[in-house]
Amino acid sequence: MRPYHKYSKVYDLLLKGERNYDADCDFIESDLTRFLRSDLKPLRILDIGCGTGEHAIMLSRRGYQVTGIDVSKEMIEQAVQKAKVARVRAEFFVQDMRRLKLNQVFDCALSIFGSFTRLMDEGDYKRFYEGLHHHLRSRGLFIFDFINTDGVIPNYRDWKFKKKGNLTVIRLDSSDFQRQENLLNERHECFIIKNGKIEDHFIEIHKLKTHRMREIKGILEAYGFNLVKTVSEVVGYSKPKESFAIRVVARKRD
Ligand SMILES: C[S@@+](CC[C@H](N)C(=O)[O-])C[C@H]1O[C@@H](n2cnc3c(N)ncnc32)[C@H](O)[C@@H]1O
């Protein structure tokens, strides 16, 4: 089964209380103010790998003009539905980040909470960064996070239990880390329980590429970006001794 297929229906519930999207949007907004020094709201934001649209919807509420893309049709369906309920104007499209095609230029692009880690090799970087370059205005910002190779806990095990009304979701997590390839394989086994009965059971496998800061710097430089800022305590990620996730603010060169 494709990742985020059935998972899309329980994604928000599983992350409830685990991630603080509001605080994350504060963080993004402070960088927009600081580095774009612009009071020309609405700034145009592209949210790459937007998932169920939490950042996109919150940023739209704050007055930004937001477009979200995601490769998962099911995640985009959730985002569209939520935007309708929230009565915001954010637009959403099913699109692969390695083949960006929007008839717009943006002031800022985001790739938050793991979307960037789905790029696996040089070919992926090339396709992604060429598209990004094309869709960002000169000196536009790219804000993203990556998984830090030195912060990965090998053979991680955990579980989550979330409840809402008559719905319960249990997720059993395990991962293995192929250090040679910098490849983190995450396995999430999900049980959906309704009115006390198991209604569904499925397994999500996510393959995530990890990096070190110097590799990220090299990739950014190669594709026409300058590193502006890094933050090693990203809101909403667990924080082992070395930061697991690192947030980067980069700027497209003139
Ligand atoms: C962990 S979710 C993060 C979603 C959202 N940014 C958030 O913070 O909640 C990662 C998202 O990246 C998307 N994704 C993975 N590969 C992608 C690709 N090649 N192009 C676009 N989106 C992708 C997935 O479908 C998923 O919705």
The ligand as a Gaussian input file, in Angstrom:
#p B3LYP/6-31G(d) Opt

LIG

0 1
 C        5.509000      13.480000       7.822000
 S        4.490000      14.160000       6.556000
 C        4.620000      15.911000       6.920000
 C        3.383000      16.653000       6.491000
 C        3.342000      18.121000       6.930000
 N        4.402000      18.897000       6.328000
 C        3.377000      18.236000       8.433000
 O        4.252000      18.962000       8.963000
 O        2.494000      17.665000       9.105000
 C        5.484000      14.024000       5.073000
 C        4.687000      14.363000       3.837000
 O        5.574000      14.382000       2.714000
 C        4.843000      13.906000       1.589000
 N        5.763000      13.479000       0.521000
 C        6.588000      12.405000       0.521000
 N        7.245000      12.329000      -0.654000
 C        6.821000      13.378000      -1.414000
 C        7.116000      13.831000      -2.720000
 N        8.000000      13.181000      -3.489000
 N        6.497000      14.939000      -3.177000
 C        5.596000      15.599000      -2.397000
 N        5.260000      15.206000      -1.157000
 C        5.870000      14.119000      -0.645000
 C        4.021000      12.763000       2.170000
 O        2.950000      12.370000       1.322000
 C        3.589000      13.363000       3.508000
 O        2.344000      13.996000       3.430000

